[in-house]
Amino acid sequence: MYEVEMKLRAEHERLHERLERRGANRIDAVTQRDTYYDAPTRDFAETDEALRIRRETRDGETRATLTYKGPLVGETSKTREERETDLSDGDVMGSILDSLGFSAVETVEKRRERFSLEGYTVTLDTVTDLGTFVEIETEAIESDLDAARKGVGRTVESLGLDPADEIRTSYLELLIEDGHDRE
Amino acid sequence: MYEVEMKLRAEHERLHERLERRGANRIDAVTQRDTYYDAPTRDFAETDEALRIRRETRDGETRATLTYKGPLVGETSKTREERETDLSDGDVMGSILDSLGFSAVETVEKRRERFSLEGYTVTLDTVTDLGTFVEIETEAIESDLDAARKGVGRTVESLGLDPADEIRTSYLELLIEDGHDRE
């Protein structure tokens, strides 16, 4: 299965109204605090890798995970290796990484509110120091990728937004472009 | 609190008999598989650090932890910084370390059977490729360290062993000295 997604800047007040009118179901709301690390041996921005500690809080409970994302496998597939393990203590993991010579380069903090709308997941993100965004997402097998992208585009339009405004840059990259203060 | 411990080579059959006769209580039995890693940037044997993934199996359930041990703090205290977090998936952690340039240098595998004997913990270790050992351990505050060491020595003698045979080398170092095959 492939993830097909589109991200845009959007005001949330209008989106909330439209989602309610369309009968979308609210799935959940979480806050995510993602700290990205750089290695002592190489520059992950250059090698297209990422090492992240995520602290996700849901209903007052925080769960920490360590994620490694490898470089893109092939030019066209947009597939990358991703490996993840839960941690009992994200702060300890951070301090172990510090001791091993890794450095925290950026922290992305956001509140996510997720809705389900006719087979699509609509995520309203409020990202600290960046603003408000919406992400529309679905899953598809390889042969249905084109149809899935069109479906995502139609959902974007049905929410009063223009697919041409799609942002392909990650929050992490947007913060770095903005010259965001390093952690 | 400080740990006061003494480790010796010992046959377990005789120790089992003596422990039973002395009324020792069996606490538990676990297997531990410890994989030690070396960093891409430095030689932990030289810097006196350690990075370890432990997989501990108890009653059929395996728990994985990542542990970082820093160098000794001061020459005399024998105290080192130790930081540990549980992992939901030890194999994923191992493969993330691989991707980050760390290499597994040695694996120490042992079966531990622990007994409680008059305030002391008596651990019978069967270490793969090294043999059988016993560790006698107690905890003490700083002012009681001498008395605690004497108590540990007396317990060693009461089990029919000679405190002069104490081994101060870790299982990891013993395996490396033996030219144990690297993982």
Interface residues (C-beta under 8 A of the other chain):
Chain A: A39 P40 T41 E49 L51 L66 Y68 G70 R83 E84 T85 D86 L87 S88 D89 G90 V92 M93 S95 I96 S99 L100 G101
Chain B: A39 P40 T41 E49 L51 L66 Y68 G70 R83 E84 T85 D86 L87 S88 D89 G90 V92 M93 S95 I96 S99 L100 G101
